[in-house]
Amino acid sequence: MRKYILIIIVLTVFGGSLLHAQESVEQYLLGLDEPSKEAYIDLLYEGSHQNMVFALTKLAPMAESDDEDVYKALIFGLQQGTVYVKRHGNKVVNDFWDVRTTSAFALGEMGNPDALPHLYMALRYDPDNYVRSEVAVAIGKIGEPEAIPLLTRVIETSSAAGPDDMVVLGCVEALGEIGHRDSFVPLLEVMRGNYRRSIRRAALNSLKQLEW
């Protein structure tokens, strides 16, 4: 699921405008012998849609759990199109689901528990299920048992089939990553529920990850 989401992001952002995106990034980084972390952070804050995703993909492997500048930049990316809404007339013009998804992935790799309140908010309220799915996985990678009630609630309130199933899958995988025994009952309910086979199989795999 993670691989397919990232492929969709790449195709969406770079598909029709790949050449333009590459040129704009090259222009921004022109003259820099070796682009620094700060250069990518500036690109995220000030760049175009395509450049924001590019910057995030570069920042993700640089992120360390105590790096405050990268952390703030990733939170900024997670909020694009939701907290930072831009409109032209009455139309939202920055529905940057791909920026938010990539930011969620990077926050999960970073592993900073301070990100959890922001990720909880995104899991509850983000309008895009690709984003919510990646947010759930990021919460699982951070690995705090306090997240279990929210992940369980999201599973319970999501439809068993249809567009919500990717969110359910993300929550199921997150429960396994956290690995706490309190996930036993919600995962068992998923296995017994009317979910597609891949989700029930993921619940079984997550059950095997629980520590007793």
N, C-alpha and C positions, 0 to 999 in steps of 0.2 A: 504493500500500500504506500509506504514512504517513497519508494522508488518511482512509482507511477505519478504521485503528486509532484515530485521534483521534475519529472520529465514534462508534465503538463505546464509547469511554471516556465521551464526553458522554452518550450514551443510557443507559449502564449506571448512571452515578453520579447523573445528574440526572433520569432518567426518572420513576420513581414518587415520588421524594421531592424534587422540584425546589423546591416552595414552602417546605418545611421547611428545605432547605439555604440558600435565599436569606434566609429569616428569621434563621437562626443567624448567617450572615455579617454581615447588617445589624446584628444585636445586638452582635456582636463589634466592629464598626467604628463603632458609634454614638458620636457626639461627636467623631469625628476629621474635621477639615476636609478633609484630604488624606492618605489612608492612606500611610504610609511603607513603605520596604523592610523596616524592622524589624518593622512591624505584620504584614506578610505572613509573615515568618520565624516570628514568635511563633504565628501562626495555624497554620502548618505543624506546629510542634512540639506545640501544645496543642489544636488543633481536632479536629472530627469528621472522619470519612472524607471526606465531601463537601467540607468546608472545606479539607482537605489538598490535594485536587486543585485547588480554586479558588485557593489560595495559590500553588501551583506554576505555574499558568497565568499568574499575575501576575508571579511572580519571573523566569520565563524571559526575557522581553524586557529585564529590568533587569540580568541577569547580565553581568558583565564578567570577563574571564579571571583577573584578580588580586583579585577580591572574595572574601575568605576566608569571610565570614559566609554569603554566598549559597552558596558552594561546599560548606561543611559542611552546610547545610540540604538541599541537593540530594542529597548522599551519604546523609544520614539518610532522605530519601524513597526512595532507591533500595533501601534495606535493609528497608523496612517489609514485614512478613509473612515475612521470611526470617531476618535476624539478630535483629530485634526481633519475635519471635513471641509472640502473646498467645493464651492458651487459656482456654476456659471448660469445665471438666471435661477431657475428652480431645479436645475439638474446637478447631481453630484458628479464631479469630474475626477475624483481621485479614489475610486473604489479599488484600492490597491491590495486585493486579496493575496496576490503573489508576494508583495512586500511583507505583509503580515505573516504569511505562511513561512517564508524564509527567516524572518525574525524569530518566530516561535521555535523553529528548528535550531537556530543558533543559540537561543536561550537555553534550550535543553542540553546542548553540547557544553555550554558554559557551566551549568549546574549550580547557579547561585540561588539559594532559597529565597532571597529578597525579591526575586521575580515572581514568586507564587501569587501574591495578590493580583498582579496584572494579568497573569495567565488565567487565574480563576475568573476574572471579569470577562476575558475574551472567550473562555469556554462557555460561560453563561449567555453572553449577549452578542458575540460576533455574528453577523448575518450570513457568513459563508461557511459551509460545512467542511471544505478543504482546510480552512484555517482552524476551525474547531478541532478537527481530527489531529492536526499537527500539534496544536496546543495541548491536547490530552496527552500525546506521546511525550512532549517536553516536560509536562508535570510528572509523568512516570519516571523520566530520566533523572529528575531532581531527587525523587525518591523519598519524599516525606509522607509518613502515614496519615498526617492530618488531611491529606487530599482525598482519602478514600471515600468519605461521605459524599463529597461533591461529585466525584466520578461515578459513584453508585447512583446518585440522584439523576445525573444526566442519562445514564443507561435506562433508568426506569421511566423517564419522561420522553424518551426518543421512540420513534416508531420502530417496530421490529424489522421492517423491510422498507426499501425505498431510499430516498436521499439521505436519511439519517443513519443508514447502516455504517457508513464510514466513520461517523462520530462514535457510534457504539464500539466499533472495532478499535478505534484509538483508545477509548476508555478501558476496554478489556486488556489491551496490551499494556497500558499504563499500570493497571492493577498488578499485573505480573511483574513489571519492572520494580514496583515498590516492594513487592514480595512479603507483605505483612499478612499474618493469619486472618486479620479482620476482613480481608478480601474473599475469604472462602465462600461465604453465603452468597454475595452478589455474583460471583463467578459461577457458582453452582446453578443459580437461577437462570443465568444466560444459557448454560448448557441444556437446561430443561425447557427453555423458552422457544418461541416460534421464530428463531433467527436462522439466517442462512448458514449452510454447513461450515463455511470458512470462519464465521464468527464463533460458532460453537467449538470448532477445533482450536481457535485461538484462546477461548476460555479454558479449554483443557490444558493447553500449553502453559497458560498463566497459572493455573492451579498447581502445576508441577514446580513452579518457581517459588511458591510460598514457603516461608521458613516457619518451622514449628518449634 
